[in-house]
Amino acid sequence: MNPTRAENHLTLLSIRVNGRKRAAFITGGVFVIFFLAAVFLDLSGQLSGRSLTIVGALLAVFGISFLMSWVRLEITREAIELIENIQE
């Protein structure tokens, strides 16, 4: 691989890592806040029946979204490590 192209690709991947860190942080924060709100509402007796089902579905969506963004971040980090090892 051409060293210039590899360096350019590493720069691009480092920019992607920063964006994916931000996305994982935001989706994780939304998930935690929503989870705590759901626990609080459930303990106070405000969630029951249909609303509990809707909140459970939304929690699943936010949780899966966080996991997907975290996996994308780790894949990008591993791609950086791979390219750095190839350059050596």
Backbone hydrogen bonds, N-H to C=O, Kabsch-Sander energy under -0.5 kcal/mol:
donor,donor_aa,acceptor,acceptor_aa,energy
6,A,2,N,-2.6
7,E,3,P,-2.4
8,N,4,T,-2.4
9,H,5,R,-2.5
10,L,6,A,-2.5
11,T,7,E,-2.2
12,L,8,N,-2.3
13,L,9,H,-2.6
14,S,10,L,-2.2
15,I,11,T,-1.8
16,R,12,L,-2.1
17,V,13,L,-2.3
18,N,14,S,-1.8
19,G,15,I,-1.9
20,R,16,R,-2.7
21,K,17,V,-2.5
22,R,18,N,-1.9
23,A,19,G,-2.3
24,A,20,R,-2.5
25,F,21,K,-2.5
26,I,22,R,-2.5
27,T,23,A,-2.7
28,G,24,A,-2.3
29,G,25,F,-2.3
30,V,26,I,-2.6
31,F,27,T,-2.2
32,V,28,G,-2.5
33,I,29,G,-2.5
34,F,30,V,-2.6
35,F,31,F,-2.7
36,L,32,V,-2.7
37,A,33,I,-2.4
38,A,34,F,-2.3
39,V,35,F,-2.5
40,F,36,L,-2.5
41,L,37,A,-2.7
42,D,38,A,-2.4
43,L,39,V,-2.6
44,S,40,F,-1.8
45,G,42,D,-1.0
46,Q,41,L,-2.4
47,L,41,L,-0.8
48,S,46,Q,-0.5
51,S,48,S,-1.3
53,T,49,G,-1.5
54,I,50,R,-2.3
55,V,51,S,-2.5
56,G,52,L,-2.3
57,A,53,T,-2.3
58,L,54,I,-2.4
59,L,55,V,-2.4
60,A,56,G,-2.1
61,V,57,A,-2.2
62,F,58,L,-2.7
63,G,59,L,-2.6
64,I,60,A,-2.5
65,S,61,V,-2.4
66,F,62,F,-2.2
67,L,63,G,-2.3
68,M,64,I,-2.5
69,S,65,S,-2.2
70,W,66,F,-2.3
71,V,67,L,-2.4
72,R,68,M,-2.3
73,L,69,S,-1.9
74,E,70,W,-2.2
75,I,71,V,-2.4
76,T,72,R,-2.1
77,R,73,L,-2.2
78,E,74,E,-2.3
79,A,75,I,-1.9
80,I,76,T,-2.0
81,E,77,R,-2.2
82,L,78,E,-2.4
83,I,79,A,-2.3
84,E,80,I,-2.4
85,N,81,E,-2.1
86,I,82,L,-2.1
87,Q,83,I,-2.0
88,E,84,E,-1.0
